[in-house]
């Protein structure tokens, strides 16, 4: 396996990373995980997110970005390492238990119930807190006004960008403190991609900590507070969005081959 490339600008020192992780809302340490026995996709990944941060995860195809997100949410078996949420070890905890602890997750595909209306999709999102449906619906309607206007429309009739909006809104119905977004702009037109990034910022500004895996690396680094570049299941670079976007090695090795700005 190739060694992780070095950079003077991006932060790669593990001790410095862990120092910043001391007061993290959610942190992952040295995760090793995969889908098949004996085949690891993650090979020692680290990540932390502070309260109110928007974190971006970028990297080439097959780097383990979505696997890292799924491992946090209990959808991929972690063979070694830990995931800690607000001081509690949640490693390999089931997804429904994580939702009750304030973690929301929006998958890249199959993220709405197409036969249900927008309102019914949101009701499904609030299944653990049915008494709070109106309160949470009003909250997401402020972020996504179109949902209120079209609440009786079936999700299957929506465009890809509109479905993504419903999926994010549904994940917010349980009032998560941390929201995991898996490639929210994938498959969308440039105009709709930009809308998704704006919506992610709005969610973050509303008080939700966000961790976003993204194929549109340049745009992701423009909005995130900090970013992680994964390669071969490990951290290749970490730093602020601005640091990574302007780092010559990151530009040379990753940004030139990743999605367009």
C-alpha positions as CSV (number, residue, x, y, z in Angstrom):
1,X,0.0,0.0,0.0
2,X,1.3,3.4,-0.9
3,X,2.4,5.7,1.9
4,X,0.1,8.6,2.8
5,X,1.5,11.7,0.9
6,X,3.0,14.5,3.0
7,X,2.1,18.2,2.8
8,X,3.4,21.3,4.5
9,X,0.1,23.1,4.5
10,X,-2.5,20.4,5.3
11,X,-2.5,19.0,8.8
12,X,-1.5,15.3,8.8
13,X,0.0,14.9,12.3
14,X,-2.1,12.5,14.3
15,X,-1.2,14.0,17.6
16,X,-2.3,17.5,16.5
17,X,-5.5,16.0,15.2
18,X,-6.3,14.2,18.5
19,X,-5.6,17.4,20.4
20,X,-8.4,19.1,18.4
21,X,-10.7,16.1,19.1
22,X,-10.7,16.5,22.9
23,X,-14.1,18.2,23.0
24,X,-15.6,16.6,19.9
25,X,-19.3,15.9,19.7
26,X,-18.5,12.8,17.6
27,X,-15.1,11.2,16.9
28,X,-13.7,8.2,15.1
29,X,-10.4,6.7,16.0
30,X,-8.3,4.3,13.9
31,X,-11.4,2.7,12.2
32,X,-10.8,-0.5,10.4
33,X,-13.9,-1.8,8.6
34,X,-15.3,-3.5,5.5
35,X,-18.1,-5.3,4.0
36,X,-16.5,-8.7,3.3
37,X,-14.5,-10.9,5.8
38,X,-10.8,-10.2,5.5
39,X,-11.3,-7.2,3.1
40,X,-10.9,-3.8,4.7
41,X,-12.2,-0.6,3.1
42,X,-11.2,1.6,6.1
43,X,-7.6,1.2,7.2
44,X,-7.2,3.3,10.3
45,X,-9.4,6.4,9.6
46,X,-9.7,9.2,12.1
47,X,-12.3,11.9,12.2
48,X,-13.8,14.3,14.7
49,X,-16.4,17.0,14.6
50,X,-17.0,19.8,17.1
51,X,-20.4,21.2,18.1
52,X,-21.8,23.3,15.3
53,X,-19.1,22.4,12.7
54,X,-19.7,21.4,9.1
55,X,-17.2,18.8,8.1
56,X,-16.5,17.7,4.5
57,X,-15.0,14.3,3.5
58,X,-13.6,14.1,0.0
59,X,-11.3,11.8,-1.9
60,X,-11.1,9.6,-5.1
61,X,-13.6,6.9,-5.9
62,X,-13.1,3.9,-3.7
63,X,-11.3,5.8,-1.0
64,X,-13.8,4.7,1.7
65,X,-15.7,8.0,2.1
66,X,-19.2,6.5,2.2
67,X,-18.0,3.5,4.1
68,X,-16.7,5.8,6.8
69,X,-20.1,7.5,7.1
70,X,-21.9,4.1,7.1
71,X,-19.5,2.8,9.8
72,X,-20.4,5.8,12.0
73,X,-24.1,5.0,11.5
74,X,-23.8,1.3,12.3
75,X,-24.3,0.1,8.7
76,X,-20.8,-1.4,8.2
77,X,-19.1,-3.6,10.8
78,X,-16.2,-2.0,12.5
79,X,-13.5,-4.6,13.1
80,X,-11.1,-2.3,15.1
81,X,-11.2,1.3,16.4
82,X,-13.9,3.3,18.1
83,X,-16.8,5.7,17.4
84,X,-17.7,8.0,20.3
85,X,-20.7,10.3,20.5
86,X,-20.7,12.9,23.3
87,X,-18.5,10.6,25.5
88,X,-20.5,7.4,24.8
89,X,-18.9,4.6,22.9
90,X,-21.4,3.9,20.0
91,X,-19.1,1.5,18.0
92,X,-21.3,-0.9,15.9
93,X,-24.4,0.4,17.6
94,X,-27.6,-0.2,15.5
95,X,-28.9,2.6,13.4
96,X,-32.2,3.0,15.3
97,X,-30.4,3.4,18.6
98,X,-28.2,6.1,17.0
99,X,-31.3,8.0,15.8
100,X,-32.6,8.0,19.4
101,X,-29.2,9.4,20.5
102,X,-29.4,12.3,18.0
103,X,-27.7,11.1,14.9
104,X,-29.4,11.5,11.5
105,X,-28.4,9.9,8.3
106,X,-29.3,10.6,4.6
107,X,-28.2,7.9,2.2
108,X,-27.1,8.7,-1.3
109,X,-29.8,6.6,-3.0
110,X,-33.2,5.2,-2.2
111,X,-33.6,8.0,0.4
112,X,-37.4,8.6,0.1
113,X,-40.5,6.5,0.0
114,X,-41.8,7.2,-3.5
115,X,-45.3,6.0,-3.0
116,X,-45.9,8.2,0.1
117,X,-46.6,12.0,0.1
118,X,-44.0,14.5,1.3
119,X,-45.9,14.8,4.5
120,X,-46.1,11.0,5.0
121,X,-42.3,10.8,4.4
122,X,-41.8,13.3,7.2
123,X,-44.2,11.4,9.4
124,X,-42.0,8.3,8.9
125,X,-39.0,10.4,9.9
126,X,-40.7,11.4,13.1
127,X,-41.7,7.8,14.1
128,X,-39.7,7.9,17.3
129,X,-41.1,11.3,18.3
130,X,-44.7,11.4,17.0
131,X,-45.8,14.0,19.5
132,X,-43.3,16.4,18.0
133,X,-44.4,16.1,14.4
134,X,-46.0,19.6,14.1
135,X,-43.1,21.3,15.8
136,X,-40.5,19.6,13.7
137,X,-42.6,20.0,10.5
138,X,-42.7,23.7,11.1
139,X,-38.9,23.7,11.6
140,X,-38.1,21.9,8.4
141,X,-40.7,24.0,6.5
142,X,-38.7,27.1,7.4
143,X,-35.6,25.5,5.9
144,X,-37.5,24.1,2.9
145,X,-40.6,26.2,2.3
146,X,-41.6,24.2,-0.8
147,X,-42.3,21.2,1.4
148,X,-45.2,23.0,3.1
149,X,-46.7,24.1,-0.1
150,X,-46.5,20.6,-1.7
151,X,-46.9,18.4,1.4
152,X,-49.6,16.3,-0.3
153,X,-47.5,15.5,-3.4
154,X,-46.2,12.0,-3.8
155,X,-42.4,11.8,-3.4
156,X,-42.1,9.6,-6.5
157,X,-43.2,12.5,-8.7
158,X,-40.4,14.8,-7.5
159,X,-37.2,15.6,-9.2
160,X,-33.8,14.4,-7.9
161,X,-33.1,17.6,-6.2
162,X,-36.6,17.8,-4.6
163,X,-36.2,14.2,-3.3
164,X,-32.9,15.1,-1.7
165,X,-34.6,18.0,0.0
166,X,-37.3,15.6,1.4
167,X,-34.6,13.1,2.5
168,X,-32.7,15.8,4.4
169,X,-36.0,17.1,5.9
170,X,-37.0,13.6,7.0
171,X,-33.7,13.1,8.8
172,X,-34.2,16.4,10.6
173,X,-37.6,15.3,12.0
174,X,-36.0,13.6,15.0
175,X,-34.1,16.8,16.0
176,X,-30.6,15.3,15.4
177,X,-27.6,17.0,16.9
178,X,-25.4,15.4,14.2
179,X,-26.5,14.9,10.5
180,X,-24.6,12.6,8.2
181,X,-25.0,13.4,4.5
182,X,-23.8,10.8,1.9
183,X,-23.0,12.5,-1.4
184,X,-26.1,14.7,-1.4
185,X,-25.2,16.4,-4.8
186,X,-24.7,13.1,-6.7
187,X,-26.5,12.9,-10.0
188,X,-27.9,16.4,-9.8
189,X,-27.5,19.3,-12.3
190,X,-25.0,22.0,-11.4
191,X,-27.9,24.3,-10.4
192,X,-29.4,21.8,-8.1
193,X,-26.0,20.8,-6.7
194,X,-25.5,24.4,-5.7
195,X,-28.9,24.4,-4.0
196,X,-28.0,21.3,-2.0
197,X,-24.8,23.0,-0.7
198,X,-26.8,26.0,0.3
199,X,-29.3,23.8,2.1
200,X,-26.5,22.0,4.0
201,X,-25.2,25.4,5.1
202,X,-28.7,26.4,6.3
203,X,-29.1,23.2,8.3
204,X,-25.7,23.8,9.9
205,X,-26.6,27.4,10.7
206,X,-29.8,26.2,12.3
207,X,-27.7,24.5,14.9
208,X,-27.1,21.0,13.5
209,X,-23.6,19.6,13.3
210,X,-23.1,18.3,9.7
211,X,-20.7,15.7,8.3
212,X,-20.9,15.5,4.5
213,X,-19.3,13.1,2.1
214,X,-19.0,14.7,-1.3
215,X,-17.9,14.1,-4.9
216,X,-17.9,17.8,-5.7
217,X,-14.7,18.4,-3.8
218,X,-14.1,22.0,-4.7
219,X,-17.6,23.1,-3.7
220,X,-17.6,21.1,-0.5
221,X,-14.3,22.7,0.6
222,X,-15.8,26.1,-0.1
223,X,-18.5,25.6,2.5
224,X,-17.0,23.3,5.1
225,X,-15.2,24.5,8.3
226,X,-12.7,21.6,8.1
227,X,-12.2,18.8,5.6
228,X,-10.7,15.3,5.4
229,X,-9.2,13.8,2.3
230,X,-9.4,10.0,2.3
231,X,-7.2,7.7,0.2
232,X,-7.1,3.9,0.4
233,X,-9.2,4.0,3.6
234,X,-6.9,6.3,5.5
235,X,-6.6,10.1,6.1
236,X,-4.3,11.5,3.5
237,X,-4.8,15.2,4.5
238,X,-6.9,17.1,7.0
239,X,-7.2,20.9,7.5
240,X,-9.6,23.7,7.1
241,X,-11.6,23.9,3.9
242,X,-9.5,26.8,2.7
243,X,-6.2,25.1,3.6
244,X,-7.1,22.0,1.6
245,X,-8.5,23.9,-1.4
246,X,-5.3,25.8,-1.7
247,X,-2.8,23.1,-0.8
248,X,-0.7,22.3,-3.9
249,X,-0.4,18.6,-3.2
250,X,-4.2,18.3,-2.6
251,X,-4.8,20.1,-5.9
252,X,-2.3,18.0,-7.8
253,X,-3.3,14.6,-6.4
254,X,-7.1,15.0,-5.8
255,X,-8.9,18.2,-6.9
256,X,-7.8,17.8,-10.5
257,X,-9.4,14.3,-10.8
258,X,-12.5,14.9,-8.6
259,X,-15.8,16.5,-9.6
260,X,-15.8,19.9,-11.3
261,X,-16.2,23.1,-9.2
